[in-house]
Amino acid sequence: MLTEQFHEFLSKNRLLPFSLYWERIEVNHIDILENKLRVKMKQEITKTTGKTVKGLYVYYNASGGCLYVGEGMISNRIRDHYNESHNEKYKNKYKKWFDFFSTNLGLLTVYWMAYDDEIERKAIEAMLTKVLKPKYKYP
């Protein structure tokens, strides 16, 4: 029952659907990219999302499945997840993240929205997680 109420709240407050209200970026999570292309992808993430923008972001795979809902400094978080998809140094330090993102490779769509208030971001993140049922839930 709460899931329906959360969905209604998110829709009324223009937080759903993503295609109407959120920005988006395509992130190529492929582990065989050359280092030069990885650097270019990270630069594109920062250019598109802004260096200091706080907000919410949602990862989707190519078949439309929700992978992850997060909040924080958008550019940093998306770049971190991008690194976690292929960088061996994350294999031990952040094993759960590395395992998850390295098994969800390909062209991923990340919807994102600037949202300054941290407490509200966390509440919205929790509602989105309940409604969207992402494949990965932290922790």
C-alpha positions in Angstrom: 0.0 0.0 0.0 2.8 2.4 0.8 4.4 1.7 -2.6 1.3 3.1 -4.3 1.2 6.1 -2.1 4.9 6.8 -2.7 4.3 6.5 -6.5 1.5 8.9 -6.3 3.6 11.4 -4.2 6.5 11.1 -6.6 4.2 11.7 -9.6 2.4 14.7 -8.1 5.7 16.3 -7.2 7.1 15.8 -10.8 9.7 13.2 -9.7 8.1 10.6 -12.0 8.2 9.8 -14.8 11.9 10.3 -15.5 11.5 11.0 -19.2 9.5 14.2 -18.5 11.3 15.7 -15.5 14.9 14.4 -15.2 18.1 15.0 -17.1 19.8 11.9 -18.6 23.2 10.7 -19.7 24.2 7.5 -21.4 27.2 5.9 -19.7 29.1 3.2 -21.6 30.1 0.7 -18.9 32.3 -1.5 -21.0 35.4 -3.0 -19.4 37.4 -3.2 -22.6 37.5 0.5 -23.3 40.9 2.1 -23.8 42.1 4.4 -21.1 41.7 7.4 -23.4 38.0 6.6 -23.9 37.5 6.0 -20.2 38.9 9.5 -19.4 36.7 11.0 -22.1 33.6 9.3 -20.6 34.4 10.6 -17.1 34.9 14.1 -18.6 31.5 13.8 -20.3 29.9 12.8 -17.1 31.3 15.9 -15.3 30.4 18.2 -18.2 26.8 16.9 -18.4 26.0 16.7 -14.7 28.1 19.6 -13.4 31.0 19.4 -11.0 29.2 20.4 -7.8 25.6 19.5 -8.4 23.9 17.5 -5.6 20.9 15.5 -6.3 19.4 12.1 -7.2 20.3 9.6 -9.9 18.8 6.3 -11.2 20.7 3.7 -13.3 18.8 1.7 -15.9 20.1 -1.0 -18.2 19.4 -1.2 -21.9 16.4 -3.5 -21.4 14.8 -0.9 -19.1 15.5 -2.6 -15.8 16.2 -0.4 -12.8 19.7 -1.1 -11.5 20.3 1.4 -8.8 18.9 4.5 -7.1 21.3 6.9 -5.4 21.8 10.4 -4.1 24.7 12.7 -3.4 27.2 14.8 -5.5 26.0 13.5 -8.9 29.1 13.8 -11.0 31.3 12.2 -8.3 28.9 9.3 -7.7 28.3 8.5 -11.4 32.1 8.6 -12.1 32.7 6.4 -9.0 30.2 3.8 -10.3 31.8 4.0 -13.8 35.2 3.3 -12.2 33.8 0.5 -10.2 32.6 -1.2 -13.4 36.1 -2.0 -14.7 38.9 -0.7 -12.4 40.6 -3.7 -10.7 41.7 -1.5 -7.7 38.0 -1.5 -6.6 37.8 -5.3 -6.8 39.0 -5.8 -3.1 38.3 -2.4 -1.6 34.7 -2.1 -2.8 34.0 -5.7 -3.7 30.1 -5.5 -3.7 30.2 -2.4 -5.9 32.8 -3.9 -8.3 30.9 -7.2 -8.5 27.6 -5.4 -9.2 28.8 -2.9 -11.8 31.2 -5.3 -13.5 28.3 -7.7 -14.1 26.0 -4.9 -15.4 28.1 -3.7 -18.3 27.0 -2.0 -21.5 25.3 1.2 -22.4 23.5 2.3 -19.2 21.1 5.3 -18.9 21.4 7.4 -15.8 18.6 9.8 -15.1 19.5 12.6 -12.7 18.0 15.6 -11.0 19.5 18.4 -9.1 18.1 18.5 -5.5 19.9 20.4 -2.8 18.2 19.5 0.4 20.0 16.4 1.8 17.2 15.1 4.1 14.6 15.4 1.3 17.0 13.7 -1.1 17.4 10.7 1.2 13.6 10.5 1.7 13.0 10.6 -2.1 15.8 8.1 -2.7 14.0 5.7 -0.2 10.7 6.2 -2.0 12.2 5.7 -5.4 13.9 2.5 -4.1 10.6 1.2 -2.8 8.7 2.0 -6.0 11.3 1.0 -8.6 12.7 -2.0 -6.8 16.3 -1.7 -8.2 18.5 -4.8 -8.7 21.1 -3.4 -6.3 20.1 -2.0 -2.9 22.7 -0.4 -0.7 23.9 -1.7 1.7 
